[in-house]
Structures are given as structure tokens and as C-alpha cells.
Amino acid sequence: MLLLLGVFLILMLVGLPVALAMATSSLLYILVTGITPDVTLAQRMIAGVESFPLLAVPFFILAGNLMNIAGVTGRIYKFAVALVGWMRGGLGHVNIIGSVIFSGMSGTAIADAAGLGTIEIKAMKDHGYSTEFSVGVTAASATLGPIIPPSLPFVIYGMMANVSIGALFLGGVIPGVMMTLFMMVTVAYFAHKNGWGSDSPFSWPQLGSAAIEIAIVVSFPLAVWLLTVAGVSTNVSIGVGLAVLLLIDWYFDFSAVMALMAPVILIGGMTLGWFTPTEAAVAAVIWSLFLGLVRYRTMTLQTVAKATFDTIETTASVLFIVTAASIFAWLLTVSQAAQIMTDAILGLTQNKWVFLLLANILILVVGCFIDTIAAITILVPILLPIVLKLGIDPIHFGLIMTLNLMIGLLHPPLGMVLFVLARVAKLSVERTTMAILPWLVPLLLALAAITYIPDLTLWLPKYMGLAK
């Protein structure tokens, strides 16, 4: 066990990518100890990606890329300005609300930071905000991507922990709303402290237009329900509702109705049993293509091809990490390392609340050094047995783990969101890190609330019958 972990840490310290570090240390451990034939390395790595839920990974990545090239990000920004731009520190609030909407389509923090972040940081700098504040709020709001459904980390966690991915998706809704409010309070604090005003004049017509768009999206499931109560079949009700919605949107050319409908379609489809969470990723791609090619007509075959190749590159990187992490996690299990770590943690405490505190610290530290997908793949086999033994709901723990790892994305040495925003804002990594530090306060407050108030996560899955 010490050999495996020691070689892995040494390879990480010399700068080897995390996936290569895991694969190399696993191979060396097998060759030195002879614990299993070396062909097992290839077999376990292949087995690590032979999973139906993992098919969601490339499709959610593709959906996010397609949304970026379809011009949806600009429409989301325009809608958010109409909704909250009139508040003090307006573009800070716009940044957060834009991320809330975009997170319902992409499922990744990096897509949010690279897509909306480019627009938002430029707009905030043009309106006189400091680069540091612009980067800080963009980084914090990007963490909403994997919390508000859909979510790639939830897909990986659900596969590893053998829990309902749909329940994890629903479990992220209330925590996502709470995180949004905490971040908006933080923007309000900075606005009051610095004497900032609004960035868009208050306009009843603009605010009313944004409110109407929200009302239309909210009324869609209500209208479908009323039609089913009246005796119309569910499928016909949804078809009629979508047809009417498309006609209304085409006539009035709303900013964000179609974008706001993405999470409604995905969660509604899973709730009705139309598709599994994996198939929901395909539905997200179809919806993205429909918006870009048919509704807005902003896509071309060239841009679709570029999005596809970008997706292939990202997917290859993610799945290589999964394959390397799968053999690494398997060796931790067969070498009894996972059991030794479990016994050590249980030796420290049998109290689930104390364990959750220790787990938060551990995952936060790991998240600063290891990629999100790799961290989930390694930590779940170690921590899940303790979670189950102490009576902690694995859905609740999935939210805790994901939020911890999202915070890890904001910090060196491997914080991908940190590096993306440093490049977008043309700041040094050191200045970008300092800009993000104040935003740890709302994120850590949200983490504490999610950790110690389980019903924030579990109420909605229980209400929908997806959790006990």
C-alpha cells in the first residue's frame, strides 16, 4: 500500500499528469509485488469505462459545447441583465444568474467558466469593475455547474456508489438555489462596501419581460399537468405544450425561454420515465442542436464539427482519467489499503457528524491536488463503506463530495477553473488565486449547511420517490 501511494505522490510532485501518475504507479506496484498478473492492468482499465452511465459524459460535454456555439450564452446574459442588472452591483448578480441558467445545460464548471465567463468578465471590466472582482464572482458562480442538474460529477459518483443518478440530480436543486442566494448576498456586501450602483437602469418593461419568461417556463409543467387531469394523455399534453411554447417563442423572440426549458425537459423526462439520466444527456444534445440549427440558426456544419472535435478531446481526457483511476482504486481495495484507511477513520470517531467534518477536510485537500473525476473514483471506494456504516445517505454524501471538489477546482496546483479564468482575464495565477479567496466564504457556508442539514439535499428526491 505504501509503495503504491508513495510512487503516486512522487510522480505527482515531479509534474506528471494525474492520470499517468496513477497508471504508472499501479503498473510498478503490480510488477514489484506480483499481486496480480500484469495483464490485469489493461483488463481493469477497460472494465473501468465499460459502463452505460459513462455514456452521459461525452453527450453532456457536447451539449455544453453546442450551447456555447449556438449563441445561447449571449441570450442568457441579456436575460440576466434584464432580471437583476438594475440591482446594486448589477453585473455581479448577472454573472451568478447566468451561471444558474447555463448550469442547467452544461453540467460542468469548466464549460461555464470558459463559455459565459468570457462574456461576463469583459462586460464587468467595461463597466468599471476590477478584474479581480470579475474573476472572483465568475469562479464562484462556475461551481454551480455541477451542483444544479445535470452534472457530470454526479454521473461518475452515481456509477461508483451505485446510487440513482436521477436522485443526485434532484438532490442538487435546493443546494444550488441556496448557493445562488449566498453568492448574491456576497455581491450585495461588496456593492454596499464599495458604493457601487446598478449597471442597467431599472425598467418595468424589462423586468416584466424577464418575469414573463420565467412564468412561461414555470407554467409549462403546470399546463401539462392540467391537460392530463382533463383526460389528455401525458405524451399528447407535452407535445401540445411544446408546440405552443415554440410558437410563442418564435413570435416574441424571448431571450432565454428555450435555454430555461433545458433543465425542465431533462428532469421532467427522467421523472416521467421517458429516459434515463444517461439518455437525458442525449436529449440535451438534441435540444442544443435544435436551438442552434432550427430555432436560432446560429450553427453551421463547421461550428458543429469544431464542437464535436473539442468534445472528443475533452472526453478522451476525462475517460483516460477514469480508466487510470479505476485500476488505482481497485489496487487500493485488493491491497487492503481501503480497509486500513476505513479502520483508521473509524478508530478516530464513530460519530457521523465528526466523520463528515473530517471527510470535508480530506476531500477539500484532495480536490486541490487531484482532478475531480479521478478524486471521485479513488475516494468513493474508501469512504462509501464508512458512509453506509454510519447511516449517512449516499445521495447526501454525493453532494458533499461534489461541492468540495468544485471548491478544489478554484485553487492551485490543479484547479482547472482557476487556470481557465486566469487565461480568459489575462491575470497571473497568483492574482487569480487571491481574487478567488473572498468567495470561499459563501462556498464554505453553503458546504457547512449542506453537510449538517441533510434535508436540503434529500427532501426533493424523497418527495419524488427517488430516495428513502
N, C-alpha and C positions, 0 to 999 in steps of 0.2 A: 504493500500500500504506500509506504513512504517513498519507495523508488518511483512509483507512478506519479505521485503528486510532486515529488522533488524535481523530476525531469520536466514535467509540465511547467512548473513555475520558472525553472531556469530558461527554458525555451521562450516563455513569455517575456522574461526580463531582457533577453537578447534581441527582442523585437520581432520574433517570428509571429505571423498571423495566428490568431487563436485556433482556427480550425486545423492548421498544420501542426501547431503545438500539441493539440490533443491527439491527432492521428499518429504523429511521430512518437510521442511518449507512450502511447498504447502499444505500438509495434515493438519498441525497445523493451517494454515491460514483458510482453509475450515472449520475445526472443531470449531474454535473460532468465526469466523464471520458468519458462516451459509450461506455464499454467494451462495452455491450450494450444493446439496446432496453429501455426501462423496463418493458415488459410482462413481461420475463424475471423481474422480481421476483416477480410473482404466480405465474408458472409454476413457478419453483424452490421457492417456499414450499409450493405444493400438492404438488409432487413429493416434498417432504421428509417428508410424512406419508402418502404412498401406499405403505405398506409393511405386509405381513402381520404381521411380528413386532411392529409397534407396536400391534396389536390387543390384545396382552397387557397394555398399560399400563392401560386402563380396567378390565379384569377383575381384575387384581391389586389395584388401588386399591379396587374394590368388595368384593373378598374381605376385605381388611383392615377396611373399614368395617363389613361384616356381622359379622365376628368380634367387633368391639367391641360391637355392639348385641345380640349373641346371648348375652352373659353368659359367653363363653369366657374373657375376661380374668380374671374373678373365680375361675374354676376353675383356671386356670393358676397364679394367685397362691397359692391354697390348696394345690395340689400342690407348688409350690416350697417353701412353708413346711414341709411335712411332710418334704421331701427334705433341705433344708440349713438350715432355720431354727434348728436346735439348735447350729449351729456358732457360734464367736465372731464377733460382727458379723453375726449371722444374717440380718437383713433386707437387708444389703448383698449377701450371696450370693443371697438370694431374688430380689432385683432382677435380678441377672445371669442366673440360671437362667430366670426368667420371660421375659426378653428372648430367650434362646436358643429357647425353645419358640414364642414369638409370631412370631419371625423366620421360622419355617418356614411361616407362613401369610400374612404381610402383604407382605414384600419391600421395605418402606420404613422408613427410620429415623424419619420424622415420625409415621407411624402407631403405631410402638412408643412413642415419647415421649408422644404425646397419649393413647394408649389405656391401656397398662399404667402409664405414668408417673404419671398422675393417682392411681391406686390406691396405687402404691408410695411416692410422696413423702408422701402423707397418712399411710400406715401407719408409715413411718420416723419422721416428726415426732412421731406419737402415742407412739412407743416411746422418745422422748428423743434421737433423732439430730438433729444440727444440720441446718438447711435446706440449708446449703452442701454438706455431705457427701451428703445425699439427692439433691440436684440433680446433683452431680458423677458419682455412680455411675450415675444414670439416664441422663445424657447419654452416658457412655462405653458403657454396655450397648446404647443405641439404635443405635450404629454396627454392631452385629451384624446388624441387619435386612437390609441389602443384601448382606452377605457370606455368610451362611448361606442356601441356596436356599429359596424362589425370590427373585429380585431384579430390581427394575425397572431399576437402572443396568446390570445385565448384559444385559438385553434391548436397551437402547439401544446399548451398546457392541458387542454381537454383531452388530446390524444395521449399524452404521457400519464395523466392522472386518471384516465378512463371515466371522465365525468361529462355531462351533457354540455356541448359547446353552445347550444341554444340557451341553456340556463346561465352560462357565463356571460353571454351577450346581454341577456336581460339584467343580470346582476350588475352590469356596468352602468346602467341608465341613471339611477339615483346618485351613485357616487360621482358620475360625470357632471350632473347638474350641480351638485354641491361644490365640486372643484371649480366650476364656472363661476359660481357666486363668490367663492373665496378670492378668486383672481380679480373679479370686478371690484370687490371691496379694496383690494390692494391698489388697483389703478386709481380708485377714488381717493385713497390715502395720499398717493403721490401727487395727484391733481390738487388736492387741498394744500399739501405741504409746499408745492411749487407755484401755486396760484395760477394753474392752467385753466383756461376756459374751454369752450366747446370748439369743435373743428368743423361743424356744419350747423348752419342756423336752424333753430327749431322751426319745424314746419308741420302743421297739422296734416296737410295733404300727403307729405312724405311719410310721416309716422302712420297715418291712416292706411296708406298703401301697403306698408310693411306689415301692419297688423292684419290687413285683409289677406295677404299671402299666407300668414300663419294660420288664420282662421280657415282658409280653404283647405290647407293640408290637414288640420285637425278635424275638419268636418268630413273628410273623405272616409275614414273608417266608420264614423258615425252614420253617414249616409248609407254605406254598405250594410251596416247592422240594421238600419230601419227598413231597407229593402228586403232583407232576409226575414225580418219579423213579419213583413207584409206578405210573405209566402214566395218571394222570388228566390231562386237558388243562389247559393253563395257565389258560384262561378259567374253566373249571369250578372249578379249585382256588382261584382268587381269589374267585369268587362264594361258595363254601362257607366260605372263611376269613372273608370279611366278614360273612356271615350269623351265624356262630358268635361273632365278635367283638361284633356288635351285641347279640346275646342276652346275652352275658356282661356287657357294659357296662350294659345295661338292668337286669339283675338286681342287680348290685353297685353301680351308680351311681358309677363311678370319677370322680375329679376331672378327669383330663387325658388319658385314653387316646385319646379321639376327636380332641383337639387335637394330640397327639403323632403321630397317624396321618396328619395332613395332608402333611408332607413325604415320608413313606413312600409315600403314594399318588401324589404328584406325580412324585417321582424314579423310583419303580417303573414308573409308567405311561409315562414317557419312555423308560426303559431297555428296556421290553418293546415299544416302538413303538406303543403304544395311542394316544398323542397327541404332538404336537409341543410344544415349550416354550410356544408361543402358545396352543395348545389346553389346555395344563396350567393356564393362567390361568382358562379357563372351568371346568375341573374344580374349581379352588379355590373358585370362586363357588358351584358346585353343592353342594360339600361344606359350605360355610358355610351355605347355605340349608337343607340337610338337618339340620344340627345345630340351627339356630335355630328352624326351623318344625316339625320332626318329632321329633328326639331330645330337645331341651331345652324346646321350645315357649316360648321367651322372646321370639320376634319377633312383631310384629304388622304388618299391612299399612302402618300409619302409620310404624313404625320402618324398615321396608324401603324405603318411599318416601323417607324422610329420608336414608337411607344412599345411595340412588340419586342424589338431587339433590346430595348432598355429593360423590359420585363425579364427576358431570357437571362440577361447578365445578372440582374438582382436575384432572380430565382436560383440561378446556379450557385451564387454566393451563399444564400440562405440555406439551401439544401445540402451544400457541402459541409456547412457548419453542423447541420442536423446529423449527417452521416458520421462525422468525426466524433460528435458529442455522444452519439448512441453507443459506439464501441467503448468510449471512455467511461460512460455511466455504467455499462454492462460489466466492465472490469472492476469498477468500484464495488459493484454488487457481489460478483463471484469471489473477489479477494477479501470479502467480509469488511471492506472499508466502510461501506454504507452502514452496516450493522454496528461497527465500532463507534462511528460518529453518532448514530442513533442512541446507543447506550450511554455515550458520554454526555449528550444533551439531556437525556432523561435522568442522568445522575445528578445534573445540576438542579433540575426542577421537575416537578410533576404538575405544576400549576400551568394551565393553558395560557393564562394571560401573561405570565412571566415568559413562557416559551415564545409567545407572539412578539414580545419585546425583543428577545434575543434573535428571533428569526428575522425581524425587521432590520436589526443591525447587521446581521450576516448578509442578507440579500442586498442591502444598500452598498456594502463594501464590495461584494462580488459584482454588482451591476456597474461599478466604476472601472472594473478590470476586464470583464468578460462580456461578449456580445449577448444581447437579450435572449435569442433563441438557444444559444449554447448554454447560458445560465439556467434556463428553464429545464433543458434536457438533463443537465447534470444534477441540479438541486432537487427536482421532484422525486427521484428515487430515494434520495437521502431523507428529505423532510416529510414526504407524504405519510410514511408509516407512523411517524410521531404525531402528525396531524390527526390521523384516524384514531390512534390510541388515546389521545387526549380529548376526543369528541369534538374536534373542530370541523366545521363543514368544509369540504374541499373546494366548494364554489367560493365561499368566503375567503379561503386561503389563496385561491387563484387571483382574486382581485388584489389582495395584499402583495403577492409576489409581483404581479404585473406593474402596479404603481411604483413599487420600489425600484424595479428595473428601468422604468421610464425616467425616474429621477436620475438613475445612473447614466442615462443617455446624455445628460446635460453636463457631465464632468469628465475631465481627463482621468486616465490616459486614453480611454477608448470611447468617449462619448460622441457618437456619430452625429447627433443633433448639434452638439457644440461645434464640431468641425464644419458641418454644412452651413450653419449660421455665420461662423467666422469667415467663411469664403464668400457668402452672399453679402455680408455687411462690410467686407474688406477690413476686418479687425484682426488683431493678433489673437491667438488662442488665450493668452493670459488676460487680455482686456475683456474678451468674450466671457471667460470664466467669472471674472469679477462682476460683470454686468448681470450674470445669472444669479449670483449669490442671494440678493434680497428676495428673489422669487422662490427660494427654498422654503420661506416661511409659510405661504399659503399651501404649498405642496405637502409639507410635513404636517401641517394642521389637518389637511384632508386625509393623509395617511393615518394619523392617530385616530381620527373619527371613524374611518373605515375599519381599522383594526379592532377597536373596542366597542363599536356599535354594529354588531353583525347584521342587524335587520336592515341597515342601509343597503346592504348587498343582497340579502336573502328575501326581502319582502316581495319584490316583483316576481322572481322565479317561483316562489311559493304560491303567489296569487294566480299565476298562470299554470300551476300544476306541474312545473318542471323541477321542483325541489321539495324535499320533505320539511 
